[in-house]
């Protein structure tokens, strides 16, 4: 029986570095989002909403939605929720949740 190929390891730096290091707020880079959208036509993936936004704008709604989803993740993964250096906590910080 042939063996399945192992999935490539997600790298945050170097060649194919499509993910931001945890210290820099986790999440995907612009380059990573561009690569993902190229592989998956029709995708609507976007980078994090990090700047100042008008109340009720599309960006503000995206931020609110992400914060609500990630809050659920904090309940599901209490170990990550307690660790201030976890990817989850760093990403929430970057999104200004």
N, C-alpha and C positions, 0 to 999 in steps of 0.2 A: 504494500500500500504506500503511495507517495506521501511524503510529509508536506504539511502546509508551510508556506513561507512565513517566517515571523514578521510581525508588523515592525516597521522602522521605529526607532526610539525617537520621541519628540525631543528636539534639541532647542535650547533657548539661544545659543550662540553659535558662531561659526557658519559653515556652509549649510544652507537650509534652515537657518535660524529664524523661524517664523513666529516664535513665541518670545515674549518679553521676559527677562529674568525676574524672579520673585522680588528682588530688591528694587526693581524699577516698576513695580505695580502689576506684574503678571499679565495675562491676556495676550492677544495676538498683536503683531506689529502691522503697519500698513502694508508692508511687503508680503506678510503672511496672508492677510485678507485678500490681497490681489491674486496671490498664488492659488488660494482656495477657490476663489470665484472663477478662475481660469479652468480649474479641474472640474468644477461643478456649475455649469452654465445655468443661468436662471436663479442663482443663489442671491439672497439679499443681505448677506453677512456684511456688517459694518464694524468699524473700530469703536472703542469706548467713547462715551460722551464725557469729556474731561473738563471742558471750559465752562464759562458762565453762560447760562441759557435763560431765555425769556420764559416766564411762567406760562404753561399751557402749550408751548411749542412742541413740534414733533420730537425734538431732541430731549426736551424735558420729560415727555411721556415715555421715551425709550429708557431714560435714566430711571424713572419711577418704576417701570416694569422690571428692569434688570435688578434693581434693589430689592423688589418684592420677591423675585425668584431666588436671588442669592440669600435672602434671609431664610428661606425654606431650606436651603443647603446648609446653613449654619445650624439649623435644628437637626438635620439629618446626620451631620458630621460634627459632633460636639468637640472632638479632639482638634479639628481644624479651627473651629470657632474660638477656642481658648488660646490658640497659638497666634500671637500677633504677626509672626513671620510666615504664616501659611499663605499659599497662593490665593485662597478664597478671601482672606482678610485683606491682603495687599490689593487685590483686584477691586474689592469694595471701596477701599480707601481711594484708589485711582478714579473710580466712578463717582466719588463724593457721596457715598451712601451713609 
